[in-house]
């Protein structure tokens, strides 16, 4: 399966606050490229709570590229790709926020969440936090370093493919009964929304069956 695992660290909850990104490209279930960069956020504010999580400060990033400056380098790893993130709703929100504040056209991409994959593949785990799943699967992890977190998300998907013997995107989604989310300029559908849209399209009446089947 081909995909790009992505992880952001943020300076705060403000728009455009991404301060680090990790990207891991996987082709035919093998890691082929990795990119890591610190990012100078849109504003210099760093919430102390965020700093305690990842250890990055304004001093670390004040001479680093902005997301706008970094975008030409990372866009090929995102555009028309399947993106995977652990707690993907967070990382997609950060991505969309960075694109919006810098006035960049959003990519066309699909995405999914390694948390959901983990829950369906290893329901016996105590929880499905990245640190827990990495420990259970013997994945090396320097947690809250963007590249390490992206590597771990990629490893989860690769290991899940082996468990399910599903090595194409279509077979993987079908085996786990999952739908991808959708990103496009001006468009965002979550995996849940796309699943609902698919069910509506398949329903003869055009309405959801009350039983949910």
C-alpha contacts under 8 A as a table, 3 or more apart, distances in Angstrom:
res1	aa1	res2	aa2	distance
1	X	26	X	7.49
1	X	27	X	6.30
1	X	28	X	4.87
1	X	29	X	5.31
1	X	167	X	5.36
1	X	168	X	4.84
1	X	169	X	5.65
2	X	25	X	7.75
2	X	26	X	5.35
2	X	27	X	4.43
2	X	28	X	5.59
2	X	29	X	6.54
2	X	81	X	7.98
2	X	82	X	7.24
2	X	168	X	7.98
2	X	169	X	7.55
3	X	25	X	6.10
3	X	26	X	5.29
3	X	27	X	6.74
3	X	81	X	6.04
3	X	82	X	4.74
3	X	83	X	5.81
3	X	84	X	6.90
4	X	23	X	6.52
4	X	24	X	5.43
4	X	25	X	4.37
4	X	26	X	5.93
4	X	77	X	6.53
4	X	78	X	7.02
4	X	81	X	6.64
4	X	82	X	6.17
4	X	83	X	4.92
4	X	84	X	6.07
4	X	154	X	7.71
5	X	22	X	7.98
5	X	23	X	5.64
5	X	24	X	5.02
5	X	25	X	6.43
5	X	26	X	7.77
5	X	83	X	5.66
5	X	84	X	4.49
5	X	85	X	5.71
5	X	150	X	5.22
5	X	151	X	7.03
5	X	153	X	6.29
5	X	154	X	5.50
6	X	21	X	7.26
6	X	22	X	5.69
6	X	23	X	4.68
6	X	24	X	6.60
6	X	83	X	6.64
6	X	84	X	6.11
6	X	85	X	5.39
6	X	91	X	7.52
6	X	146	X	7.98
6	X	150	X	5.15
7	X	21	X	5.68
7	X	22	X	5.21
7	X	23	X	6.72
7	X	85	X	6.19
7	X	86	X	7.70
7	X	91	X	6.28
7	X	146	X	5.23
7	X	147	X	6.96
7	X	149	X	6.30
7	X	150	X	5.21
8	X	18	X	6.37
8	X	19	X	7.39
8	X	20	X	5.60
8	X	21	X	4.59
8	X	22	X	6.58
8	X	91	X	6.08
8	X	94	X	7.25
8	X	146	X	5.69
9	X	18	X	5.87
9	X	19	X	5.69
9	X	20	X	5.06
9	X	21	X	6.53
9	X	54	X	7.21
9	X	144	X	7.15
9	X	145	X	7.66
9	X	146	X	6.23
10	X	13	X	7.37
10	X	17	X	5.29
10	X	18	X	4.30
10	X	19	X	5.09
10	X	20	X	6.92
10	X	50	X	6.94
10	X	94	X	7.96
11	X	14	X	7.97
11	X	17	X	5.22
11	X	18	X	6.23
11	X	19	X	5.79
11	X	41	X	7.33
11	X	45	X	6.90
11	X	46	X	4.65
11	X	47	X	6.04
11	X	50	X	5.92
11	X	51	X	7.04
11	X	56	X	7.79
11	X	57	X	7.77
12	X	17	X	5.83
12	X	45	X	7.14
12	X	46	X	5.66
12	X	47	X	5.03
12	X	50	X	6.23
13	X	17	X	6.77
14	X	17	X	5.59
15	X	42	X	7.61
15	X	94	X	7.90
15	X	97	X	5.56
15	X	98	X	6.93
15	X	101	X	6.84
16	X	41	X	6.00
16	X	42	X	5.22
16	X	43	X	7.67
16	X	94	X	7.18
16	X	97	X	5.39
16	X	98	X	4.38
16	X	99	X	7.83
16	X	100	X	7.84
16	X	101	X	5.90
16	X	102	X	7.92
17	X	41	X	4.84
17	X	42	X	6.10
17	X	43	X	7.11
17	X	94	X	7.67
17	X	98	X	7.33
18	X	21	X	7.53
18	X	39	X	6.49
18	X	40	X	7.65
18	X	41	X	5.70
18	X	67	X	7.82
18	X	94	X	6.62
18	X	98	X	7.01
19	X	38	X	5.66
19	X	39	X	4.35
19	X	40	X	5.83
19	X	41	X	5.63
19	X	56	X	7.69
19	X	61	X	7.18
20	X	36	X	7.52
20	X	37	X	5.70
20	X	38	X	4.19
20	X	39	X	5.12
20	X	146	X	6.30
21	X	35	X	7.97
21	X	36	X	5.77
21	X	37	X	5.59
21	X	38	X	6.50
21	X	39	X	7.38
21	X	146	X	5.37
21	X	147	X	6.86
22	X	34	X	7.49
22	X	35	X	5.81
22	X	36	X	4.58
22	X	37	X	6.81
22	X	146	X	4.58
22	X	147	X	3.93
22	X	148	X	7.47
22	X	149	X	7.56
22	X	150	X	5.82
23	X	34	X	5.62
23	X	35	X	5.08
23	X	36	X	6.44
23	X	77	X	7.52
23	X	147	X	6.37
23	X	150	X	6.10
23	X	151	X	7.94
24	X	31	X	6.81
24	X	32	X	7.72
24	X	33	X	5.88
24	X	34	X	4.54
24	X	35	X	6.59
24	X	147	X	7.49
24	X	150	X	6.15
24	X	151	X	6.17
24	X	154	X	7.12
25	X	31	X	5.77
25	X	32	X	5.74
25	X	33	X	5.06
25	X	34	X	6.26
25	X	77	X	6.90
26	X	29	X	5.70
26	X	30	X	5.19
26	X	31	X	4.35
26	X	32	X	5.71
26	X	33	X	7.30
26	X	154	X	7.48
27	X	30	X	5.29
27	X	31	X	6.38
27	X	32	X	6.45
28	X	167	X	7.85
29	X	158	X	5.95
29	X	167	X	7.62
31	X	34	X	7.83
34	X	147	X	7.80
35	X	74	X	7.85
35	X	147	X	7.38
36	X	146	X	7.30
36	X	147	X	5.78
38	X	61	X	6.20
38	X	64	X	6.24
38	X	65	X	7.47
39	X	61	X	6.05
39	X	64	X	5.63
39	X	65	X	5.52
39	X	66	X	5.38
39	X	67	X	6.18
39	X	70	X	7.96
40	X	44	X	7.79
40	X	58	X	7.84
40	X	61	X	5.06
40	X	62	X	5.70
40	X	63	X	7.13
40	X	64	X	5.41
40	X	65	X	5.69
40	X	66	X	4.69
40	X	67	X	7.14
41	X	44	X	6.36
41	X	61	X	7.99
41	X	66	X	6.28
41	X	67	X	7.35
42	X	66	X	7.33
42	X	101	X	7.57
44	X	58	X	6.22
44	X	62	X	7.92
45	X	58	X	7.47
46	X	50	X	7.09
46	X	51	X	6.87
46	X	57	X	6.61
46	X	58	X	6.67
47	X	50	X	5.35
47	X	51	X	6.41
48	X	51	X	4.92
48	X	52	X	6.17
49	X	52	X	5.25
49	X	53	X	6.65
50	X	53	X	5.14
50	X	54	X	6.52
50	X	55	X	7.75
51	X	54	X	5.47
51	X	55	X	4.72
51	X	56	X	5.58
51	X	57	X	6.37
52	X	55	X	5.58
53	X	144	X	6.85
54	X	144	X	5.31
54	X	145	X	6.72
56	X	60	X	6.26
56	X	61	X	7.79
57	X	60	X	5.27
57	X	61	X	6.81
58	X	61	X	5.27
58	X	62	X	5.66
59	X	62	X	5.60
60	X	63	X	7.65
60	X	64	X	7.94
61	X	64	X	4.96
65	X	68	X	7.77
65	X	69	X	5.58
65	X	70	X	5.99
66	X	69	X	5.15
66	X	70	X	6.18
67	X	70	X	4.94
67	X	71	X	5.82
67	X	98	X	6.71
67	X	99	X	7.96
67	X	102	X	7.66
68	X	71	X	5.31
68	X	72	X	7.99
68	X	99	X	7.86
68	X	102	X	6.05
68	X	104	X	7.55
69	X	72	X	7.04
70	X	73	X	5.65
70	X	74	X	6.57
71	X	74	X	5.24
71	X	75	X	5.55
72	X	75	X	5.49
72	X	76	X	7.65
73	X	76	X	7.01
74	X	77	X	5.47
74	X	78	X	6.76
75	X	78	X	5.11
75	X	79	X	5.70
75	X	107	X	7.72
76	X	79	X	5.43
77	X	81	X	6.91
78	X	81	X	5.37
78	X	82	X	7.72
78	X	83	X	6.96
78	X	107	X	6.97
78	X	109	X	6.79
79	X	107	X	5.13
79	X	108	X	5.62
79	X	109	X	5.76
80	X	107	X	7.23
80	X	108	X	5.36
80	X	109	X	4.61
80	X	110	X	7.39
81	X	108	X	7.87
81	X	109	X	5.19
81	X	110	X	6.41
82	X	109	X	6.05
82	X	110	X	4.80
82	X	111	X	5.17
82	X	112	X	7.49
83	X	109	X	7.15
83	X	110	X	6.13
83	X	111	X	4.35
83	X	112	X	6.34
84	X	88	X	6.92
84	X	111	X	5.71
84	X	112	X	5.15
84	X	113	X	5.63
84	X	114	X	6.48
84	X	153	X	7.02
84	X	154	X	7.29
85	X	88	X	4.60
85	X	91	X	6.74
85	X	111	X	7.93
85	X	112	X	6.79
85	X	113	X	5.25
85	X	114	X	5.91
85	X	150	X	6.96
85	X	153	X	6.12
86	X	113	X	5.51
86	X	114	X	4.88
86	X	115	X	5.42
86	X	130	X	6.83
86	X	150	X	8.00
86	X	153	X	5.91
87	X	90	X	5.91
87	X	91	X	7.10
87	X	113	X	5.86
87	X	114	X	7.03
87	X	115	X	5.93
88	X	91	X	5.17
88	X	92	X	5.94
88	X	111	X	7.67
88	X	112	X	6.48
88	X	113	X	4.94
88	X	114	X	7.61
89	X	92	X	5.32
89	X	93	X	6.10
89	X	113	X	7.91
90	X	93	X	5.18
90	X	94	X	6.32
91	X	94	X	5.02
91	X	95	X	6.11
92	X	95	X	4.99
92	X	96	X	6.05
93	X	96	X	5.20
93	X	97	X	6.01
94	X	97	X	5.04
94	X	98	X	6.15
95	X	98	X	5.24
95	X	99	X	6.29
96	X	99	X	5.16
96	X	100	X	6.07
96	X	106	X	7.20
97	X	100	X	5.07
97	X	101	X	6.23
98	X	101	X	5.50
98	X	102	X	6.34
99	X	102	X	5.48
99	X	103	X	6.01
99	X	104	X	4.86
99	X	105	X	6.74
99	X	106	X	6.32
100	X	103	X	5.08
100	X	104	X	6.20
100	X	105	X	7.87
101	X	104	X	7.84
105	X	185	X	5.99
106	X	183	X	7.54
106	X	184	X	5.86
106	X	185	X	4.53
106	X	186	X	7.25
107	X	183	X	6.70
107	X	184	X	5.48
107	X	185	X	6.29
108	X	182	X	7.73
108	X	183	X	5.45
108	X	184	X	4.21
108	X	185	X	6.82
109	X	182	X	6.15
109	X	183	X	5.13
109	X	184	X	6.47
110	X	180	X	5.99
110	X	181	X	5.44
110	X	182	X	4.52
110	X	183	X	5.87
111	X	180	X	5.41
111	X	181	X	4.99
111	X	182	X	6.33
111	X	183	X	7.65
111	X	191	X	7.81
112	X	179	X	7.70
112	X	180	X	5.27
112	X	181	X	6.12
112	X	191	X	6.92
113	X	116	X	5.53
113	X	117	X	6.59
114	X	117	X	4.81
114	X	118	X	5.91
114	X	153	X	6.05
114	X	156	X	6.75
114	X	157	X	6.59
115	X	118	X	5.09
115	X	119	X	6.21
115	X	128	X	6.12
115	X	129	X	7.36
115	X	130	X	7.79
116	X	119	X	5.10
116	X	120	X	6.31
117	X	120	X	5.31
117	X	121	X	6.03
117	X	157	X	7.27
117	X	160	X	7.36
117	X	176	X	7.36
118	X	121	X	5.05
118	X	122	X	5.58
118	X	123	X	7.35
118	X	128	X	6.61
118	X	133	X	7.58
118	X	156	X	7.21
118	X	160	X	7.56
119	X	122	X	5.56
119	X	123	X	5.05
119	X	125	X	7.99
119	X	128	X	6.61
120	X	123	X	5.90
120	X	176	X	6.66
121	X	160	X	6.47
121	X	163	X	7.67
121	X	176	X	7.88
122	X	125	X	5.94
125	X	128	X	6.73
125	X	132	X	7.96
125	X	133	X	7.47
125	X	136	X	7.70
126	X	132	X	7.79
127	X	132	X	6.65
127	X	133	X	7.71
128	X	132	X	6.11
128	X	133	X	5.72
129	X	132	X	5.24
129	X	133	X	6.20
130	X	133	X	5.25
130	X	134	X	5.94
130	X	143	X	7.99
130	X	149	X	7.69
130	X	152	X	7.58
130	X	153	X	7.73
131	X	134	X	5.18
131	X	135	X	6.14
131	X	141	X	7.29
131	X	143	X	6.77
132	X	135	X	5.17
132	X	136	X	6.20
133	X	136	X	5.08
133	X	137	X	6.08
133	X	156	X	7.96
134	X	137	X	5.21
134	X	138	X	5.82
134	X	139	X	4.64
134	X	140	X	6.81
134	X	141	X	6.74
134	X	152	X	6.66
134	X	156	X	7.85
135	X	138	X	5.07
135	X	139	X	6.17
135	X	140	X	7.72
136	X	139	X	7.80
139	X	152	X	6.55
139	X	155	X	7.38
140	X	152	X	7.51
141	X	148	X	5.87
141	X	149	X	6.91
141	X	152	X	6.70
142	X	145	X	6.03
142	X	148	X	5.81
142	X	149	X	7.38
143	X	148	X	6.69
143	X	149	X	6.14
144	X	148	X	7.48
144	X	149	X	6.37
145	X	148	X	5.37
145	X	149	X	6.08
146	X	149	X	5.19
146	X	150	X	6.16
147	X	150	X	5.06
147	X	151	X	6.10
148	X	151	X	5.02
148	X	152	X	6.19
149	X	152	X	5.07
149	X	153	X	6.26
150	X	153	X	5.11
150	X	154	X	6.21
151	X	154	X	5.08
151	X	155	X	6.15
152	X	155	X	4.99
152	X	156	X	6.22
153	X	156	X	5.16
153	X	157	X	6.53
154	X	157	X	5.30
154	X	158	X	6.26
155	X	158	X	5.02
155	X	159	X	6.03
156	X	159	X	5.22
156	X	160	X	6.04
157	X	160	X	5.00
157	X	161	X	6.13
158	X	161	X	5.18
158	X	162	X	6.59
159	X	162	X	5.17
159	X	163	X	6.37
160	X	163	X	4.99
160	X	164	X	6.18
161	X	164	X	5.27
161	X	165	X	5.61
161	X	166	X	5.11
161	X	167	X	5.75
161	X	172	X	6.82
162	X	165	X	4.93
162	X	166	X	6.83
162	X	167	X	7.58
163	X	166	X	7.98
164	X	172	X	7.55
164	X	175	X	7.06
166	X	169	X	7.82
166	X	171	X	5.30
166	X	172	X	4.87
166	X	175	X	7.14
167	X	171	X	6.76
167	X	172	X	6.48
168	X	171	X	5.26
168	X	172	X	5.98
169	X	172	X	5.09
169	X	173	X	6.15
170	X	173	X	5.37
170	X	174	X	6.14
171	X	174	X	5.09
171	X	175	X	5.92
172	X	175	X	5.18
172	X	176	X	6.25
173	X	176	X	5.32
173	X	177	X	5.66
173	X	178	X	4.88
173	X	179	X	6.31
173	X	180	X	8.00
174	X	177	X	4.93
174	X	178	X	6.51
175	X	178	X	7.92
178	X	191	X	7.63
178	X	195	X	7.64
179	X	191	X	5.23
179	X	192	X	7.14
179	X	194	X	6.48
179	X	195	X	5.55
180	X	190	X	7.42
180	X	191	X	4.75
180	X	194	X	6.99
180	X	195	X	7.98
181	X	188	X	7.56
181	X	189	X	5.42
181	X	190	X	4.38
181	X	191	X	3.91
181	X	192	X	7.48
181	X	193	X	7.65
181	X	194	X	6.32
182	X	187	X	7.46
182	X	188	X	5.60
182	X	189	X	4.96
182	X	190	X	6.45
182	X	191	X	7.39
182	X	194	X	7.72
183	X	187	X	5.79
183	X	188	X	4.86
183	X	189	X	6.74
184	X	187	X	4.86
184	X	188	X	6.52
189	X	192	X	7.95
189	X	193	X	5.74
189	X	194	X	6.12
190	X	193	X	5.07
190	X	194	X	6.23
191	X	194	X	5.14
191	X	195	X	6.11
192	X	195	X	5.06
192	X	196	X	6.28
193	X	196	X	5.10
193	X	197	X	6.18
194	X	197	X	4.93
194	X	198	X	6.06
195	X	198	X	5.08
195	X	199	X	6.26
196	X	199	X	5.09
196	X	200	X	6.21
197	X	200	X	5.07
197	X	201	X	6.16
198	X	201	X	5.05
198	X	202	X	6.23
199	X	202	X	5.11
199	X	203	X	6.07
199	X	208	X	6.83
200	X	203	X	5.12
200	X	206	X	5.34
200	X	207	X	5.64
200	X	208	X	5.72
201	X	204	X	7.89
201	X	206	X	6.29
202	X	206	X	7.43
203	X	206	X	5.07
203	X	207	X	6.18
203	X	208	X	6.57
203	X	209	X	7.50
204	X	207	X	7.75
208	X	212	X	6.76
209	X	212	X	5.36
209	X	213	X	6.24
210	X	213	X	7.81
